[in-house]
Amino acid sequence: FTNCTIKFEIDDAVVMDTESSAARAVSLLLKQEIPDIVVGGFHEIAVLDLSVVTSGLKIPYVAFGGVNQRVVTPYYYPYSTRTSSDVNLIADRVTSYLLYRGRSDYWGMLNAISDTASQLRDAINQRAEERRIMIISKSYEPVAFGAKKKDVMKQLEKLKSFGFRTVILIVETPRTELPVIAEAADELGMIDGTYFWIMVGTFGMDIFGTDLVMKNKTTKKLVRGAAFIRELDGFGYDPDDKFLAAWRRQDADFVSLLNRMNPTNPDHPEFIEADDFYFNTTLPAAGSGFVYDSVIAAGMGSCLAKGNVTDAVVDGIQEVEFSGATGLVEFGNSHRYPGARRSHTLTYGVFNLLPAQDIENRSYVLTDVYVGIANKRDARWESVAPFYFADGTTSPPVLLRDPPDQNLLPTGTRIFGLALFGFTVGMVIAAVVWITIYRNHTVLKASQPIFLYALAFGCLLLSGSIVTSSFDEGAGWNEDQLGVACTVTPWLLILGHDLNYGALFTKLWRVNKVLQFRRTKVKIQHVVWPMLALVLVSIVLLSIWTGVIGGFTWKRRELDDWTGESIASCAGDQALDFLVPVFLLTIIPTIMTLVMAIKTRDVDSAYSESNWIFVLVLVQLQVLIVAIPVLKILQDESTVGRYMGEIMIFFTMSVSPIVFIIGPKVVAVHTHKNRKSNRGSTVGVRISGMVGSSSMQSAARITAAALGPDERNPAGKKSTHRSTQVESTPSEGFNASMPSEAFQTSITSEGFPEVPQSPGKLKEET
């Protein structure tokens, strides 16, 4: 370029202050004579405006600010080139920095609704999705366009509901947006030091040292400990930068020239009247290097064009390659964006805003640098100073997200369930104590106490399932402990159910055998084997399921990928293979008991509780029919609903046998209610050899004695009826309202002697 004849005369240059107001750049440019080339535009609005007007006027344009991707897209603005970064490059650096800081997942993003902010949001979303990072973004109406705090609050509330603790804030007009965002975030508890905020924007960083931040407590609270990411000038990180050295060599004559060309209104609060030593005492503002490189690129591009043909100048600008104030300047990041700066030629930095431990009390400090190189794999972030977060430490917030809702069981609900367990245990203990006290009572002897004890123990086992279902991680139990509880629950339910209905079946079967006159005596061991076999099969099946299949485990399922909400319950890989045989196993004793209850339905209620068994099964069946579908619906919806359904089933299954089987006996013992005469009762039965007054019949004690084969049929002929032996014992009275003495004394461990059939089946003798 030493032979280039193109020369920009500084006296011919027109300098304009575009500021950041809409249409100001266009207005100022159109008031001037149409230039050969336009350089400039730092704020996003100014860059877009100049891109529009230069495309319309077909003037080469080199921008040094803004990030809107349209600016470097020929389809929209074919004459524009930019020396600074764009949304794609910033998205790459934001993503890599958050990963560098350990924020590997759960990002939230808040941006104003605008073309540039939406582009940057979409670019960051794309990078996050490529890395399978969960990210949620919300947009608000720009404050500058009349948006209220209410809209910002609404979007922040939605963002907070996901619980993500890393927030990317895309800001375009910080003077109007930051105070509103800060107030909303403060009310939502999002600037309490548990969130990490990273800000992105094309505004100057000097704003963080102004009264907007320093004298506004809420805004200062938002900014403190946050990160701000942007591209760097060479002097921003290199103390030996050549541009900085040249800057400091400028003399008073150059200062005087710049003061004359300063386009800023003297009444503007940011107007500067530089003194003769300005360049010696003042560092260049951030972005100054990009201004320099833009001017050099425009001149070198014009040289390459070898003429003033617009298209040739644009092509020449985009073909230049030189070492500038911001590093290697080279364009054409891709064929789609020929006017975009190559990504590896830019250096990025992260600034720690209002660092808590900075002894110089600076508004921002450069802490991390990313130097772009051609080999992207070797490019990385390097720390140049400690980063102090909002809590004053160098450690980022521990949580990447709010602890997700695990739908843990509330303590109050757990206490309610355990109270039901305590109530059930109290009833079982009371029943056992009562049976023991009144075991010699006529009603209890007829009811065979040993089976009532078995029934009570079965109820106790069933109630234990309430305890094993009442705990989760919220109670301090770990996954292994909860897995054991899950496996124990089926043991308690199945064995408890087997004992309950096994005891009822065995009791009724013994009564039925006695009334069929098949044995001289019916001992417990003669009828208990089905119950023992059933319990044994259950134990074997449960043991195989626990030892071989592995039983149930405690599994937590995620309900919402975004919020992390989860719910836990007992589960097993082969649960269905286990549940089918278990269902068949538990239904067998129930059916057997119902069948035996039907066979003994006309037996005196002292010996057979057929009616109460029907009621018991009906109640339990109704509860299961209603509860099981509800539990299925609530399985992944509500821990409380599922738990309440489970414990109500367990409570009903464990309490109902006490209420419907033992309860009536308590009433009978303490109220002496008359019973209906059925089989096993001697009320109203006329017995051979007993004549005379009813008082004599009341004094009779019947002892049934089964006749042997020879006694039944001495002549070898088939007997047509059974005879009874009757003896009168006046001293031992017979209460017609109670079971016969013959029947009640036979219910012992020695077995049941046979008794006469019901009155309808006895042949009356006179």
C-alpha positions in Angstrom: 0.0 0.0 0.0 3.0 2.3 -0.1 2.2 3.1 -3.7 -1.4 3.8 -3.1 -2.5 7.2 -4.5 -5.7 7.3 -2.4 -5.5 9.8 0.3 -8.2 11.0 2.8 -7.7 14.7 3.6 -8.7 15.3 7.2 -9.8 18.8 6.4 -12.3 17.3 3.9 -13.7 14.8 6.5 -17.1 15.5 8.1 -17.4 14.3 11.7 -20.9 13.7 13.1 -22.2 12.7 16.5 -24.9 10.1 15.8 -25.5 9.3 19.5 -27.9 6.5 19.9 -31.2 8.2 19.0 -33.3 6.8 16.1 -32.9 8.4 12.7 -30.2 10.9 13.9 -27.5 9.4 11.8 -29.7 9.5 8.6 -30.7 13.1 9.3 -27.1 14.3 9.7 -25.8 12.4 6.7 -28.5 13.7 4.4 -27.7 17.2 5.4 -24.2 16.8 4.0 -22.8 16.5 0.5 -22.9 12.8 -0.4 -19.5 11.4 0.7 -17.3 8.8 -1.1 -17.3 6.5 1.9 -18.9 6.4 5.4 -17.1 5.1 8.5 -18.7 4.9 11.9 -21.6 4.1 13.9 -21.1 2.6 17.4 -24.6 2.2 18.7 -26.9 -0.3 17.2 -29.6 2.1 16.0 -27.0 4.3 14.3 -25.3 1.4 12.6 -28.6 0.1 11.2 -29.7 3.6 10.0 -26.4 4.2 8.2 -26.6 0.7 6.6 -30.0 1.6 5.2 -29.0 5.0 3.8 -25.6 4.0 2.4 -27.3 1.0 0.6 -29.8 3.4 -0.8 -27.1 5.9 -1.9 -24.7 3.1 -2.9 -22.0 4.3 -0.7 -19.3 2.0 0.8 -19.8 1.8 4.5 -17.5 0.5 7.3 -19.1 0.2 10.8 -17.2 -0.3 14.0 -20.1 -1.0 16.3 -23.4 -2.9 16.5 -23.9 -6.6 16.2 -27.0 -6.9 14.0 -26.3 -9.7 11.5 -28.2 -8.0 8.7 -25.6 -5.3 8.5 -23.1 -7.8 7.0 -25.6 -9.7 4.9 -25.5 -8.7 1.2 -29.1 -9.5 0.7 -30.0 -6.6 3.1 -27.1 -4.2 2.9 -24.6 -5.0 0.1 -22.3 -2.1 0.8 -21.7 -2.6 4.5 -18.6 -4.1 6.2 -17.9 -4.2 10.0 -14.7 -4.4 11.9 -16.4 -5.4 15.2 -18.2 -8.6 16.1 -21.7 -9.7 15.2 -24.4 -11.8 16.9 -22.9 -15.1 15.9 -19.4 -14.3 17.2 -20.9 -13.0 20.5 -23.1 -16.1 20.9 -20.0 -18.3 20.5 -18.1 -16.4 23.2 -21.0 -16.2 25.6 -21.5 -19.9 25.3 -17.8 -20.7 25.8 -17.4 -18.4 28.7 -20.4 -19.8 30.6 -19.0 -23.3 30.1 -15.6 -22.0 31.2 -17.2 -20.7 34.4 -18.9 -24.1 35.1 -22.3 -22.9 34.1 -22.8 -26.0 32.1 -26.6 -26.1 32.0 -29.8 -24.4 32.9 -29.5 -20.9 31.3 -32.2 -18.2 31.4 -32.2 -15.3 28.9 -34.0 -12.0 29.0 -34.1 -9.6 26.1 -36.0 -6.6 24.8 -38.2 -7.3 21.8 -36.1 -5.9 18.9 -34.5 -7.2 15.7 -30.9 -7.2 17.1 -31.8 -8.6 20.5 -33.9 -11.4 18.9 -31.0 -12.3 16.6 -28.6 -12.6 19.5 -31.2 -14.6 21.5 -31.7 -17.0 18.6 -27.9 -17.4 18.1 -27.3 -18.2 21.8 -30.2 -20.6 21.8 -28.8 -22.4 18.8 -25.4 -22.8 20.5 -27.0 -24.0 23.7 -29.1 -26.6 21.8 -26.0 -27.8 19.9 -24.4 -28.5 23.3 -27.7 -29.9 24.8 -27.8 -27.1 27.3 -31.3 -26.4 28.7 -32.1 -22.7 28.0 -35.2 -20.7 28.3 -35.6 -17.2 27.0 -38.2 -14.5 27.6 -38.7 -11.2 25.9 -40.2 -7.9 27.1 -41.4 -4.8 25.3 -38.5 -2.2 25.2 -38.8 0.2 28.0 -37.9 3.1 25.6 -41.1 2.3 23.8 -43.3 2.7 26.8 -43.1 -0.7 28.5 -43.8 -0.7 32.2 -42.2 -2.6 35.0 -45.2 -4.8 35.0 -44.2 -6.4 31.6 -40.6 -6.9 32.7 -41.8 -8.4 36.0 -44.2 -10.8 34.2 -41.4 -12.1 32.0 -38.9 -12.4 34.9 -41.5 -14.3 36.9 -41.8 -16.8 34.0 -38.1 -17.1 33.8 -37.7 -17.6 37.6 -40.4 -20.3 37.6 -38.0 -22.6 35.7 -35.4 -22.1 38.5 -32.4 -21.5 36.3 -29.7 -19.6 38.2 -27.7 -18.3 35.2 -29.3 -15.3 33.5 -28.1 -13.8 30.2 -29.3 -10.2 29.9 -29.3 -8.7 26.4 -29.5 -4.9 26.8 -29.8 -2.3 24.1 -30.7 0.9 26.0 -29.2 0.5 29.5 -30.3 3.9 30.8 -33.9 3.0 30.6 -33.8 -0.8 30.9 -31.4 -1.5 33.7 -33.3 0.3 36.5 -36.6 -1.4 35.6 -35.0 -4.8 35.3 -33.3 -4.3 38.6 -36.5 -3.4 40.5 -38.3 -6.4 39.1 -35.4 -8.8 39.8 -35.1 -7.4 43.4 -38.7 -8.0 44.2 -38.4 -11.6 42.8 -35.3 -12.3 44.9 -33.1 -12.8 41.8 -30.3 -10.4 42.8 -29.5 -11.9 46.2 -26.2 -13.4 45.2 -27.6 -16.8 44.3 -27.9 -15.9 40.6 -25.1 -15.3 38.1 -25.9 -12.5 35.6 -24.0 -12.0 32.4 -24.8 -8.9 30.3 -24.4 -8.4 26.6 -24.9 -5.2 24.6 -23.3 -2.7 22.2 -23.3 0.2 24.7 -20.2 1.7 26.3 -19.1 0.3 29.6 -18.5 3.7 31.1 -22.2 3.7 32.0 -21.5 1.4 34.9 -19.5 4.2 36.6 -22.3 6.8 36.2 -24.9 7.9 38.7 -27.4 5.6 36.9 -25.6 2.7 38.6 -23.6 4.1 41.4 -26.4 6.1 43.0 -29.3 3.7 42.4 -29.1 1.0 45.1 -31.2 -1.5 43.2 -29.4 -1.1 39.9 -26.1 -1.3 41.7 -27.2 -4.5 43.4 -28.1 -6.0 40.0 -24.8 -5.0 38.4 -22.5 -5.9 41.3 -20.7 -9.2 40.6 -22.2 -9.5 37.1 -20.2 -10.2 34.0 -20.1 -8.1 30.8 -18.7 -9.6 27.6 -17.5 -7.7 24.6 -14.7 -7.6 22.0 -11.4 -6.0 23.1 -9.1 -3.4 21.7 -5.5 -4.4 21.7 -4.7 -1.8 24.4 -7.4 -3.3 26.6 -5.3 -6.3 27.5 -1.8 -5.6 26.1 0.2 -2.9 27.9 2.8 -2.9 25.1 0.1 -2.3 22.4 1.5 -0.2 19.4 -1.8 1.7 19.1 -1.6 2.8 22.7 2.1 3.9 22.2 1.1 5.9 19.2 -1.8 7.4 21.1 0.5 8.7 23.8 2.8 10.4 21.2 0.1 12.8 20.0 1.0 16.4 20.7 -0.9 19.7 21.5 -1.4 20.5 17.8 -3.3 17.3 17.2 -5.4 17.9 20.3 -6.3 21.4 19.0 -7.3 19.8 15.7 -9.6 17.3 17.4 -11.2 20.0 19.6 -12.1 22.0 16.4 -13.6 18.9 14.7 -15.5 17.7 17.8 -19.1 17.4 16.7 -20.6 17.1 20.2 -22.7 20.0 21.4 -20.8 21.9 24.2 -24.0 21.7 26.2 -24.1 17.9 26.1 -23.2 16.3 29.5 -20.6 14.1 27.8 -18.9 16.9 25.9 -15.1 17.0 26.4 -12.7 19.9 25.8 -9.4 18.1 25.7 -6.3 19.8 27.1 -2.8 19.7 25.6 -1.9 16.7 27.6 -5.0 14.7 26.9 -3.4 11.9 25.1 -0.7 11.6 27.7 -3.0 11.4 30.7 -6.1 9.7 29.3 -6.5 6.1 28.0 -8.4 5.7 24.8 -12.1 4.7 25.3 -13.2 1.2 24.6 -13.8 0.8 20.9 -11.2 3.3 19.8 -9.1 0.6 18.2 -12.1 -0.5 16.1 -12.5 3.2 14.9 -8.9 3.2 13.8 -9.1 -0.1 12.0 -12.3 0.9 10.2 -10.7 4.0 8.8 -7.6 2.0 7.8 -9.8 -0.7 6.2 -11.7 2.0 4.2 -8.5 3.5 2.9 -6.8 0.2 2.0 -9.9 -1.0 0.4 -10.1 2.1 -1.8 -6.4 1.5 -2.8 -7.2 -2.1 -3.8 -10.2 -0.8 -5.8 -7.9 1.4 -7.9 -10.8 3.8 -8.5 -13.9 5.2 -7.1 -16.3 2.6 -8.3 -18.5 1.7 -5.4 -18.7 -2.1 -5.9 -14.9 -2.2 -6.4 -14.3 -0.3 -3.2 -16.6 -2.6 -1.2 -14.9 -5.6 -2.6 -11.5 -4.1 -1.9 -12.5 -3.4 1.8 -13.6 -6.9 2.3 -10.4 -8.3 0.8 -7.9 -6.4 2.9 -5.8 -8.1 5.5 -3.6 -6.2 7.9 -2.5 -6.1 11.6 -4.5 -3.3 13.2 -5.2 -1.9 16.6 -7.6 -4.8 17.3 -5.4 -7.6 16.0 -5.4 -9.2 12.6 -8.1 -7.5 10.5 -9.7 -9.9 8.0 -13.2 -10.2 6.6 -15.4 -12.9 5.1 -16.3 -15.0 8.1 -18.4 -17.1 5.7 -19.8 -16.8 2.2 -23.1 -15.7 3.6 -21.5 -12.8 5.5 -18.6 -11.4 3.4 -18.6 -8.2 5.4 -18.2 -9.9 8.7 -15.0 -10.0 10.7 -13.3 -13.4 10.8 -14.0 -14.9 14.2 -10.4 -15.9 15.0 -9.2 -12.3 14.4 -11.1 -10.9 17.4 -10.2 -10.9 21.0 -12.9 -11.0 23.6 -12.9 -10.0 27.3 -15.1 -10.4 30.3 -15.4 -7.6 32.7 -16.3 -8.0 36.3 -18.8 -5.3 37.1 -18.4 -3.5 40.5 -16.2 -6.2 41.9 -16.7 -6.3 45.7 -13.1 -6.8 46.7 -11.5 -4.3 44.2 -9.4 -1.9 46.4 -9.5 0.7 43.7 -13.3 0.8 43.7 -13.4 0.5 39.9 -16.7 0.1 38.1 -15.4 -2.7 36.0 -12.3 -4.9 35.8 -11.1 -7.1 33.0 -10.8 -10.6 34.4 -10.8 -13.1 31.5 -9.5 -12.9 27.9 -10.3 -15.0 24.9 -7.7 -14.6 22.2 -9.0 -15.9 18.9 -6.6 -18.0 16.8 -7.1 -19.9 13.5 -7.2 -23.3 15.2 -10.4 -23.0 17.3 -9.6 -26.1 19.3 -6.6 -24.3 20.8 -8.5 -21.1 21.6 -9.5 -20.8 25.3 -10.4 -18.4 28.0 -7.5 -17.2 30.2 -7.9 -15.6 33.6 -6.0 -12.3 34.0 -7.6 -11.2 37.3 -9.8 -12.8 40.0 -13.6 -12.5 39.3 -15.6 -11.5 42.4 -19.2 -12.6 42.4 -22.1 -10.8 44.1 -21.4 -12.5 47.4 -17.9 -11.2 47.4 -16.2 -14.5 46.8 -14.4 -15.9 43.8 -16.7 -18.9 43.7 -19.7 -18.8 41.4 -23.2 -19.6 42.9 -23.2 -23.3 43.7 -26.6 -24.1 42.2 -27.1 -24.0 38.5 -30.9 -24.1 39.2 -33.3 -23.9 42.0 -33.7 -27.2 43.8 -36.5 -28.7 41.6 -39.8 -29.6 43.1 -39.4 -33.3 44.1 -43.0 -33.6 45.3 -41.9 -34.7 48.7 -44.4 -35.9 51.2 -45.3 -33.1 53.6 -44.6 -33.7 57.2 -48.2 -33.1 58.2 -49.4 -35.7 55.8 -46.8 -38.2 57.0 -47.9 -37.6 60.6 -51.5 -38.2 59.7 -50.6 -41.5 58.1 -48.5 -42.6 61.1 -51.4 -41.6 63.4 -53.6 -44.0 61.5 -50.9 -46.7 62.0 -50.9 -45.9 65.7 -54.7 -46.1 65.8 -54.6 -49.5 64.1 -51.9 -50.9 66.4 -54.0 -49.6 69.3 -57.0 -51.4 68.1 -55.0 -54.7 67.5 -53.5 -54.5 71.0 -56.9 -53.7 72.5 -58.5 -56.7 70.7 -55.7 -59.1 71.8 -56.0 -58.0 75.4 -59.8 -58.2 75.3 -59.6 -61.7 73.8 -57.2 -62.8 76.5 -59.4 -61.5 79.3 -62.6 -63.0 78.0 -61.1 -66.2 76.5 -63.2 -68.4 78.8 -66.4 -66.6 78.0 -69.0 -68.6 76.2 -68.9 -66.4 73.1 -65.1 -66.4 72.9 -64.9 -70.2 73.3 -67.4 -70.6 70.5 -65.3 -68.2 68.4 -62.1 -70.2 68.7 -59.7 -67.6 70.2 -56.6 -69.0 68.5 -58.0 -67.9 65.1 -58.9 -64.5 66.5 -55.3 -64.1 67.6 -54.1 -65.0 64.1 -56.6 -62.5 62.6 -55.2 -59.8 64.9 -51.6 -60.6 64.0 -52.6 -60.4 60.3 -54.1 -57.0 60.8 -50.9 -55.9 62.6 -48.8 -57.0 59.5 -51.1 -55.1 57.2 -50.9 -51.9 59.2 -47.1 -52.0 59.0 -47.4 -51.2 55.3 -48.5 -47.7 56.3 -45.2 -47.2 58.0 -43.1 -48.4 55.0 -45.1 -46.1 52.7 -44.8 -43.0 54.8 -41.2 -42.0 54.1 -39.2 -40.4 51.3 -36.1 -38.3 50.9 -37.8 -35.5 52.7 -37.7 -37.6 55.9 -33.9 -38.1 55.6 -34.1 -41.6 54.1 -31.7 -42.4 51.3 -32.4 -44.4 48.1 -31.2 -47.7 49.6 -33.3 -47.4 52.7 -36.4 -46.5 50.6 -35.7 -49.4 48.4 -35.8 -51.8 51.4 -39.1 -50.2 52.5 -40.5 -50.7 49.0 -39.6 -54.4 49.1 -40.9 -55.0 52.6 -44.3 -53.5 51.8 -45.5 -56.4 49.6 -44.3 -58.8 52.3 -46.5 -57.2 54.9 -49.5 -56.9 52.7 -49.5 -60.4 51.3 -48.7 -62.2 54.5 -51.1 -60.1 56.5 -53.9 -60.8 54.0 -53.1 -64.5 54.0 -53.3 -64.7 57.8 -56.5 -62.8 57.9 -58.5 -64.8 55.4 -56.6 -68.0 56.2 -57.7 -67.8 59.8 -61.3 -67.1 58.8 -61.3 -69.9 56.3 -59.7 -72.4 58.8 -62.2 -71.4 61.5 -65.2 -71.9 59.2 -63.9 -75.1 57.7 -63.5 -76.6 61.2 -67.1 -75.7 62.0 -68.3 -77.1 58.8 -66.4 -80.4 59.3 -67.9 -80.8 62.8 -71.5 -80.3 61.4 -70.9 -82.9 58.7 -70.1 -85.7 61.2 -67.1 -86.9 59.2 -64.7 -87.2 62.1 -64.9 -88.1 65.8 -62.9 -85.1 66.6 -61.8 -82.1 64.4 -58.6 -80.8 65.7 -56.8 -77.6 64.5 -54.1 -79.5 62.7 -56.8 -81.2 60.7 -57.9 -77.9 59.1 -54.9 -75.6 59.4 -52.9 -77.0 56.5 -54.4 -74.9 53.7 -53.5 -71.7 55.5 -50.0 -72.9 56.2 -49.6 -74.0 52.6 -50.8 -70.6 51.4 -48.4 -68.7 53.7 -45.6 -71.0 52.7 -46.2 -70.5 49.0 -46.4 -66.7 49.6 -43.1 -66.8 51.4 -41.4 -68.8 48.6 -42.8 -66.5 45.9 -41.8 -63.3 47.9 -38.3 -64.8 48.5 -37.7 -65.5 44.8 -39.0 -62.0 43.9 -36.8 -60.4 46.5 -33.6 -62.4 46.1 -33.6 -63.3 42.4 -35.6 -60.5 40.7 -34.4 -57.9 43.1 -37.7 -56.7 44.6 -38.8 -53.1 44.3 -36.5 -50.1 44.2 -37.1 -46.4 44.9 -37.1 -44.6 41.5 -37.5 -40.9 40.9 -39.0 -39.9 37.5 -38.6 -36.4 36.1 -41.9 -34.9 35.2 -40.7 -31.8 33.5 -37.3 -31.5 31.7 -37.3 -27.7 32.1 -38.2 -27.2 35.7 -36.7 -30.5 36.9 -39.9 -31.4 38.8 -39.9 -35.0 39.7 -41.9 -37.6 41.6 -40.7 -40.8 43.2 -42.3 -44.1 44.0 -41.6 -47.8 44.3 -40.9 -49.5 41.0 -39.4 -52.7 39.6 -38.1 -53.8 36.3 -40.2 -57.0 36.4 -43.1 -55.7 38.5 -45.8 -57.1 36.2 -44.3 -60.6 36.3 -44.6 -60.4 40.1 -47.9 -58.7 40.4 -49.9 -61.3 38.3 -49.1 -64.3 40.5 -49.4 -62.2 43.6 -52.9 -61.1 42.6 -53.9 -64.7 42.0 -52.3 -65.7 45.3 -54.1 -63.1 47.4 -57.5 -63.7 45.8 -57.4 -67.5 46.5 -57.9 -67.2 50.3 -60.6 -64.6 49.8 -62.6 -66.9 47.5 -62.1 -69.9 49.8 -63.3 -67.9 52.7 -66.4 -66.7 50.8 -67.2 -70.3 49.7 -67.0 -71.5 53.3 -69.0 -68.6 54.6 -71.8 -69.6 52.2 -71.7 -73.2 53.3 -71.9 -72.2 57.0 -74.4 -69.3 56.5 -77.1 -71.1 58.5 -74.7 -71.9 61.4 -75.3 -70.1 64.7 -73.4 -66.7 64.6 -71.4 -67.8 67.7 -69.6 -70.3 65.5 -69.8 -68.8 62.0 -69.5 -65.0 61.1 -70.8 -65.6 57.6 -72.8 -62.4 57.4 -70.0 -60.3 58.8 -67.5 -61.9 56.4 -69.8 -60.9 53.5 -69.8 -57.3 54.8 -66.0 -57.4 55.3 -65.3 -58.6 51.7 -67.8 -56.1 50.3 -66.2 -53.1 52.1 -62.7 -54.1 51.1 -63.8 -54.7 47.5 -65.5 -51.3 47.3 -62.4 -49.6 48.6 -60.1 -51.3 46.1 -62.5 -50.7 43.2 -62.5 -46.9 44.0 -58.9 -46.5 45.1 -56.9 -48.4 42.6 -57.9 -46.3 39.5 -57.5 -43.2 41.5 -54.0 -44.3 42.5 -53.1 -45.0 38.9 -54.2 -41.5 37.9 -52.3 -39.8 40.7 -49.2 -41.9 40.3 -47.3 -39.2 38.5 -49.4 -36.3 39.5 -49.6 -36.0 43.3 -47.5 -37.5 46.0 -50.0 -36.5 48.6 -53.0 -37.9 46.7 -51.2 -41.2 46.0 -50.0 -41.5 49.6 -53.5 -40.8 51.0 -55.0 -43.4 48.7 -52.5 -46.0 49.6 -52.8 -45.5 53.4 -56.5 -45.5 53.2 -56.4 -48.9 51.5 -53.9 -50.2 54.0 -55.9 -48.7 56.9 -59.2 -50.2 55.7 -57.7 -53.6 55.0 -56.1 -53.8 58.5 -58.9 -52.3 60.6 -62.0 -53.8 58.9 -61.3 -57.4 60.2 -61.1 -56.0 63.7 -64.3 -54.1 63.3 -66.4 -56.7 61.5 -65.1 -59.9 63.0 -64.0 -59.1 66.5 -66.3 -56.1 67.0 -69.6 -58.1 67.0 -68.2 -60.5 69.6 -67.3 -57.5 71.9 -70.9 -56.4 71.5 -72.3 -59.9 72.2 -70.2 -60.3 75.3 -71.1 -57.0 76.8 -74.7 -56.7 75.7 -75.9 -60.4 75.8 -78.0 -59.9 72.7 -80.2 -62.9 71.7 -79.1 -64.7 68.6 -81.2 -66.2 65.8 -81.5 -70.0 66.2 -79.4 -71.8 63.6 -77.3 -74.9 63.3 -75.3 -75.4 66.5 -78.1 -74.1 68.7 -80.5 -76.2 70.8 -83.1 -73.5 71.1 -86.5 -74.9 70.1 -85.2 -78.4 69.5 -87.1 -81.3 70.9 -84.8 -84.0 71.9 -85.6 -87.7 72.3 -86.1 -88.8 75.9 -86.7 -85.2 77.1 -90.3 -84.6 78.1 -91.8 -82.4 80.7 -91.6 -78.8 81.4 -89.4 -76.3 79.6 -87.4 -75.8 82.8 -86.3 -79.4 82.6 -85.3 -78.8 79.0 -83.4 -75.7 80.0 -81.5 -77.8 82.6 -80.4 -80.3 80.0 -76.8 -80.5 78.9 -76.4 -82.1 75.6 -73.3 -84.1 74.8 -73.2 -85.4 71.3 -71.5 -88.7 70.8 -71.0 -90.1 67.3 -71.9 -93.7 67.1 -69.4 -96.2 65.8 -70.2 -98.3 62.7 -71.5 -101.2 64.7 -73.6 -98.9 66.9 -75.1 -97.2 63.9 -76.2 -100.3 62.2 -76.0 -103.5 64.4 -77.8 -105.6 61.9 -75.6 -104.4 59.0 -78.4 -102.3 57.6 -78.2 -98.7 56.5 -79.3 -96.4 59.3 -81.8 -93.7 58.3 -81.1 -91.4 61.2 -78.6 -90.6 64.0 -79.5 -90.9 67.6 -78.4 -88.7 70.5 -77.6 -89.4 74.0 -79.1 -87.1 76.5 -78.4 -86.7 80.1 -80.1 -84.4 82.5 -78.0 -82.3 84.8 -80.3 -80.1 86.9 -77.4 -78.6 88.7 -75.9 -77.2 85.5 -78.5 -74.9 83.8 -78.7 -74.3 80.1 -79.2 -70.8 78.8 -81.3 -70.8 75.7 -79.8 -67.6 74.5 -76.3 -69.1 74.5 -74.8 -71.9 72.5 -75.4 -75.4 73.8 -72.9 -76.6 76.5 -72.2 -79.6 74.4 -71.1 -77.4 71.4 -69.2 -74.8 73.4 -67.2 -77.3 75.4 -66.2 -79.1 72.3 -64.3 -76.1 70.9 -61.1 -76.8 72.6 -57.6 -77.9 71.5 -58.8 -81.4 71.9 -61.1 -81.1 68.9 -64.8 -81.0 68.0 -67.0 -83.9 69.0 -69.8 -84.3 66.6 -73.1 -82.6 67.3 -76.6 -83.1 66.1 -77.7 -81.6 62.9 -80.0 -78.6 62.7 -83.6 -78.9 64.0 -84.9 -79.1 60.5 -82.8 -82.2 59.8 -83.5 -84.1 63.1 -86.4 -86.4 63.3 -88.5 -85.4 66.2 -89.3 -88.1 68.6 -91.9 -88.1 71.3 
